[in-house]
Amino acid sequence: MTKILVKRANLLGDLRAENDIEMLESAFYESMDYRTLIESSDRIIVVGRRGTGKSALYYKLKKYWEEAEKVIVVEIIPDEDQVIGMRPCLELFGDKFQHVRAGVKLVWRCALFLEILTSFEKVYKFDKIVARGFLKAYVDKWKKMGHSVSEKCKNLLRENLDLKTRPEERIGNMAAKLQLKELEESLADVMKQTSYHCVLLMDRIDEGYEPDVHGIGFVDGVVQALIDIKTRLPEIKPAIFVRDNIFRAIALNDPDYSRNIEGQVLRLHWDEHQLFNLVCQRLRVAFKHDVESNLRLWDRCTARNIQGKAGFKKCLQSTLYRPRDILALLNDAFLLALKDERDTIIDTDIEESAKTISNNRLDDLHKEYAAIIPGVQTITAAFANGNPKISASKVIDIISTLMTDDKYDSKVQQSFSIIKDAKTFILDLYSIGFFGIKDRVTKNYVFCHDGKKSSVEILDSDELLVHPCYWIALNLSPNVISEGESTEIYDEYEIEVISLTGEIRKKRIDGIVASLSLISKGKEDSKKFEEWCFNAIKIIFAGMFRNIELKPNRSATQRRDIVATNLSESALGKRIIEDYQTRQVVFEIKNYTDIAGDEARQMASYLVGDYGKIGFIITRDDTHEPRKGKELDWIKEMYFSSDRKLIIKLTAKLLCDLLYKLKSPERYDVADRKLNSLLDSYTRLYLSSR
């Protein structure tokens, strides 16, 4: 038996393209995606999950175009610290997503124009072309603004933004201040006179990314800048590489996504045939085999139950159909074979390797989609230690039970409180490849690995399967699929990339806010208003307070409207337990405008024992500040004459404002911050003197 010729841990290459140059040079698989990016400029946004080969594509595209004639290659690869360093500048555009996106788009159009012009300096005739007018001075100034594009952008903004104006005015004046029209015309003239084209490659623009208004707005703004450049200057061929979870966030937040971005996307997709060819090309180089047939080559490097296409497909069951997954699996398997002095891998090598891979894949899933699907780790963990084959009705029961618990952090608890529909989460888990659905006609289990919204309808009678690559990590029962039940990849292209939870979250909040207008002020609709406040409070304070109940003691003499348990799990919770000794938080609901003495005395009477020394009264007033005169006088009177019991006035309008902010899952702590600030106002302003 011939020993393995190459004794190295990563026999088929490194999992990071940056460290895999040797294999990329000698065994790069020219996929259809690669050919599309070379031969066409239609799709400039390359989207893929982790491990789908974005960085490898970037490297090979750069190398290809650098060897082409009359082509200037400009590459933008910011480091994490550079992207993070730009965040304070983004605040100059305000806190509205569309403003941040618009401001970033303008400054990056300018930056990219100047980077391209700087790269053209080595081209013959350039000096003569730019000698006239403003261009040479602008380019020279740009080069002195910093070492990186990010640093130059920061300095460009500092020089050209008027900090005394509002964000809208700053954005409105930017195009003229940056001389974008003149730059664009000059760049078009340079390329025409030099007969050169430009390839603009951008990667890792999402380094240091945070899924908030500024983080998403930044990446979206850069993407929009590239689209503008491609549209205005056809001689420039751009391409930007974006991770799937970040692209989903853009699709969720950008109202113009379907019009401006959707048609520009190339989604990286790998099927069994492509992955087989990729692996065999690397095997041929690693073992120095000259076998032309990929199938014969695979069989020469394998044995027992993993030979042939069926054997390779068995290996793929432990992956998410990504190059990184299959290479990691086979690298570890060949390392195990090497220890046993074998030159072929067998099924036990694959099984042992799959243990590590399974835990890594599940961890990747949680990290990648926690911001898009709050609670994804909690939901997937609910299927541990069971059978991977499970009916949709049972999955619905499991998720529904999870959603009734009151033990999660604020972000997850709010998501469960808002969505309420277990099928929504099933479709999200299908869209990221966790669940497969048994096709009703072919009887195959269908998986989607591209993170796209699916039009598939889930019936209670459907049968679902947890993807085999997660079985070991979740300790699921093996061997539940018969020989005839094959796991296949099914992808639907041209479908908007978006999470259902985001859509439903927005609709649910809009519905709650809109329903307030149907509730009249006064005694007649007081019960409806109590129920409305109860639903709003459960969402706004989810994870901050627990066991929120409506009329928990309706048979008692003192009937408090809404009571929540404070377990000190937030800044507000800690503050009111430490400063006001309040374990049970009371919300009194008044379906009218003004607070009078009776309401204040009633609330003060409730604040005993575990109910502490702070309570909240919710009214239908337009302002949550206590009105001077009666309201403020009664609040001060209760505070100074009743052992410093503090009554805080809230309003339905304030609750609506907080609900609107919670459309974005990343603002889950908005109530915590707002009410802490409100407590400061009471302490420093309203109660500072009698």
Phi, psi and omega in degrees: 000131182283133178284156176299131187285324186251108182268087179216152184295315180258077186301321183264014176112162180285151182282344176257126184302327181299333181252012187243029187300321182302311180288324178296327179284324188254342186218030180291132179268117181279090181285170176298326178297318179298314180295323179298317182291331178283318191267351185218156175245015184290320185245109186250351179255109184265113186247134177197154175289171176303137174083010181268002173099022181297313183292325177295318177299316180303312182300313184288325177295316178301313181297318181299312185284333177294335180270353180280155181277145176054041177230128173260126179258123177245123180242138179239112179226084182289150174278162183303316183295330180290319179292316179299322181295342179276344186303317178301327179292328181295333179293343176294341179267006179090194182242018175264134184305312184295328177290316179299313180301315182295317180295316179296319180301317182291314183291326180282331171300315179298313182299317182290321175304313184289324177296319179294315179299320178298321180291337180280357182300329183280355182275138178302140180085349186300313183302320180292324183291318185270357183298327182273157172070202188275347196296313184299317180296322181293315180296316179298319179295320180299318182296334182270356185282348179161176182272333181241162178297321180298316179295319178297320179299317179300314181292325177298317179294318181299325182283332191246354180259134177271109185289348180276348182264167178284157180307320180298320179291320179301313181295319180297332182267351190296315184303317180290317182296323181275355180057047185295319181298315180294319178298316181298315180295321180293319180295319177299321180292319179299313182293324179293315185285333180268347182063025178259152171250169180230135171250122184249113184246130180231131179219159177058027177292343180263013174296138182073015184292139171233135186279056176240186184305315183286321180293312180291319179298325179295307181297318179298319180297319178296316178300315180295325177297318178295320179298317178299316182296315179300319182290319186277329184231087183300340180288349179259129181248100182265160172205131178234139184251123187228137176290150186299316184296326179287321179294323176298321178296322176297313180299326182287325188261335185274113181293343181258016185304308186294331182278317189261328192250319192308317183284357182259004192263134169246110182267122182292129184222133178238132175248180184301317182297314182294317180294324178297316179295319179299313181296316183294324177298322180285323175299319182299320180285316184296319183262358181057039177275148177249021179289126182282321182285123179297322181294316178295323179296315179300316181294331178289333184262359183230171178208169178058230191278002180248016175279159177074176180298325179296323178293319178296320179296326177296321176297320182295337179298340178267012182231175173252036178052048176233147178306316183300320182296309185291324178292319178296317180298312184286325176302312180293322180295316179293329177294321176295320178296320180300320179296329178268008180057044174247148177259007176230151176262151181233175186298327179293328175296316180296317181297318180293318179296324184295337180298311179293316182300320183299313178296320179294320181294319179293321178296319177300317180301315181296315182295321188286327189241010179298324181284332182274322181235083179304132181094005184300323180291320178296317183292313182296325180295336182292345182258010179288155173062030180226211180259129181292339178267122189210144181285152180299323181297322179290322177299317179300318179297317182296312182291321179298320178296318177302318186289343179273346178290156182232060187224006186264169178290170189303317185297314180289317181298319178296318180300315179294322181292327183276313188288304176068343185256113183297328182296330177300316180290327177298316180294323177295318179292329173293319185292341179250012170086010179282313177256143165251156181243132180287119180296133185288343181259304185279341182069010175275153173275126185255128179240146173245127182244014184252004176067029183260151173298138182244148178272003183296143179256130180266122174256152180302331182277352181294154178250132181248158178222126171293135183301135183305334182292346179258357186300314183293316181299327181263002179057051180266156182292128179278176172058041177262353179257128179281171180304326184276353182259094184266143178269125183235160176264133179227122182236140177248109179276168181061031176246135184300134181275108185197150177268134178298326182299325179294315179298312183293323178303312181295314181297320181296315180293316177302320180295318180296314181296316182296327183292340179298324182294344180270357181257115181283149176289148176117178187296324186301319182256019184297322179294319178298320181292322176300315181294322178297312180298321179300313179296319180294316182295321180300326179279310186296320184255017179300130180084338176275314176241154182243164173049053180284122185233147175262127180050057184292338182231051187298339181270353182277168178293315178263101185261100179282142187288302180227134179230138178229146179272131180258111180257018177059041183264002179221171179299318178295316180300316179296322182294316185282341174279324182280318185271332187233007175051040185253110175266322177254115186267128183257133170242116175263135187251123179235115184274047176207184194271306193264147171264129178243186183298323181298316180296318181295317179294320178299313179298317180299326180291334179286335190274079177223155177058231181295345180280354168063216187231024176217138178214159184241131174249125180256126182238180177260020180291161178276341181233138181273353175287136178298130182290139178297144184105235188300308185300307182294323180297317180292321179297317179292321180299315179295324182292314186273341182252350183239050176058040175057047173275124187259126177252120182256128177270125171243167179224158176299326179296319178295319178299321177297318179299318179293320178298316179302319180294331181282003172300329175267120181302335183287351180256030184302336184261017185297322180293322178302313181290317183295314183287330173297318177295321179295320176298322176300318180298317178298316183292315188273331189249300189285328185249013185291337178207157178269000000 
